[in-house]
């Protein structure tokens, strides 16, 4: 399955994933940490352990910090 991942900083990655791959695998393939990013499909976040079913996704990096 070919997936286009549009990262919020403007990068777009085209990734070929095997059938049954998860969104965590997608994040790994594009070099994003699953603990620091979330995949969004049709405007909704998807669990990283869900099977990839969309051919276009957005990747948003989460912000953390503070005291």
Helices and strands as residue ranges (DSSP letters): E 2-7, E 12-16, H 23-29, E 37-41, E 44-46, E 56-61
